[in-house]
Amino acid sequence: MNWALFALAVSAALVATWIYLTTKRNWSWPGLVASIGCLLVAAFNSAAPFRGLIDPNYVGYGFGLLHAEKGITVTLLAGPLLLFGALSALLAVSKKSGSALWLVATFCAALLVILGIPAVQGMLTSPEANAIQFGEFLTIPGLLATAIYMLLLVVPFLIGLLWAPRAAMRSDD
């Protein structure tokens, strides 16, 4: 199976739903930024939960502080990231307030730990040694990887963690 095409198909369906919800204009700017980060997490993890179960040649999984060898452990780590990433992305872009945003706040807090800690550690110790890997065939190295990590996979969750709890405490619009 071509896992890149599988991930692309899952991600395309998620992005299409996300675009539809953005056209309804029921979002706030911090919610939009947080939703983009959550959408990226879901997209980055769109094949791993399935591949971990059925591909005996899978090289293993790594996403921030989460690491797993082949098999069910990959599914147990990547599956919730896909599920809660998709839910959080869609909630953050479709709601300005309401208790459902507690899920977004919780997911953003978890991602700040999972992704933020290694990103900040790498940025402070050796930013040129960082790398972003997409399977076996594409690696983005060094300072570029550090900048991408911070802008796409840390800053949106910081914004989401600041915005979502306050929005969750307000009643639904």
C-alpha positions in Angstrom: 0.0 0.0 0.0 1.2 3.5 -0.7 1.0 5.1 2.7 1.7 8.6 1.4 -1.4 8.4 -0.8 -3.4 7.0 2.1 -2.3 9.9 4.3 -3.0 12.4 1.6 -6.6 11.0 1.1 -7.3 11.2 4.8 -5.8 14.6 5.1 -7.7 15.9 2.1 -11.0 14.8 3.5 -10.2 16.5 6.8 -9.0 19.7 5.1 -12.2 19.8 2.9 -14.3 19.6 6.1 -12.2 22.2 7.7 -12.5 24.6 4.7 -16.3 24.1 4.7 -16.4 25.1 8.4 -14.2 28.1 7.9 -16.6 29.5 5.3 -19.3 29.6 7.9 -17.2 32.3 9.7 -18.1 31.1 13.2 -14.5 31.3 14.3 -12.2 33.7 16.1 -8.6 34.4 15.1 -7.0 32.5 18.0 -9.3 29.6 17.3 -8.3 29.6 13.7 -4.6 29.5 14.5 -5.1 26.7 17.1 -7.2 24.8 14.6 -4.5 25.0 12.0 -2.0 23.5 14.4 -4.5 20.7 15.4 -5.2 20.1 11.7 -1.5 19.6 11.0 -1.1 17.2 13.9 -4.0 15.1 12.5 -2.6 15.2 9.0 0.9 14.2 10.2 -0.6 11.3 12.1 -3.2 10.2 9.5 -1.5 7.0 8.3 0.5 5.9 11.3 -2.4 4.4 13.3 -3.4 2.2 10.4 0.1 1.4 9.2 1.2 0.4 12.7 -1.5 -2.3 12.7 -1.1 -3.8 9.2 2.4 -3.0 7.9 5.0 -5.4 9.2 7.8 -3.4 7.5 6.9 -0.1 9.3 10.2 1.4 10.6 8.6 2.8 13.7 7.0 6.0 14.9 8.3 9.2 16.4 6.3 12.4 17.1 7.9 14.7 19.7 8.2 12.8 23.0 6.2 9.9 21.6 8.1 7.0 20.2 7.1 3.4 19.3 8.4 0.4 17.5 6.3 -1.5 15.1 2.8 -2.7 15.9 -0.1 -1.8 18.1 1.9 0.6 20.2 2.1 2.9 17.1 -1.7 2.8 16.8 -2.1 3.5 20.5 0.1 6.6 20.3 -0.8 7.9 16.9 -4.5 7.0 16.9 -5.5 9.5 19.6 -3.4 12.2 17.9 -5.4 11.7 14.7 -8.7 11.5 16.4 -8.3 14.4 18.9 -6.3 16.5 16.4 -9.2 16.2 13.9 -11.9 16.9 16.6 -10.0 19.8 18.0 -9.3 21.4 14.6 -12.9 21.2 13.7 -14.2 22.5 17.0 -11.7 25.4 17.2 -12.8 26.6 13.7 -16.5 26.1 14.3 -17.0 27.5 17.8 -16.2 30.8 19.4 -17.3 29.7 22.8 -18.8 26.8 24.8 -17.8 23.8 26.8 -16.7 21.8 23.8 -13.6 24.0 23.6 -12.3 22.3 26.8 -11.2 19.5 24.4 -9.3 22.0 22.4 -7.6 23.4 25.5 -6.7 19.9 26.8 -5.3 18.8 23.4 -3.3 22.0 23.0 -1.9 21.6 26.5 -0.9 18.0 25.7 0.7 19.0 22.5 2.7 21.7 24.2 4.2 18.9 26.3 4.6 16.4 23.5 5.9 18.8 20.9 6.9 21.9 22.8 9.3 20.4 25.2 11.5 18.7 22.5 11.3 21.8 20.3 12.4 24.2 23.0 15.1 21.8 24.2 16.4 21.4 20.6 16.2 25.1 20.0 18.2 25.9 23.2 20.8 23.1 22.9 21.4 22.6 19.2 18.9 24.0 16.8 21.0 22.8 13.8 20.7 19.2 14.9 16.9 19.1 14.8 15.1 17.2 12.0 11.6 16.6 10.8 11.1 13.2 9.2 8.2 12.2 7.0 8.7 8.4 6.8 11.9 7.0 5.3 12.2 9.3 2.4 12.0 13.0 3.4 13.9 14.7 6.1 14.0 18.5 6.8 17.2 19.3 8.7 18.6 21.9 11.1 17.5 25.4 11.7 14.7 25.2 9.2 13.2 22.2 11.1 13.5 24.2 14.3 11.7 27.2 12.8 9.0 25.1 11.3 8.5 23.2 14.6 8.1 26.4 16.5 5.8 28.2 14.0 3.6 25.3 13.1 3.7 22.9 16.0 4.3 25.0 19.1 3.0 28.5 18.6 -0.6 27.4 17.6 -0.9 25.3 20.7 0.3 28.1 23.0 -2.3 30.4 21.4 -4.9 27.6 21.7 -4.1 27.1 25.4 -4.5 30.8 26.1 -7.7 31.1 24.1 -9.7 27.9 24.5 -10.2 27.8 28.3 -11.5 31.4 28.3 -13.8 30.6 25.3 -14.9 27.4 27.0 -16.1 29.3 30.1 -18.3 31.5 28.0 -21.7 30.2 27.0 -22.4 29.0 23.5 -23.2 31.7 20.9 
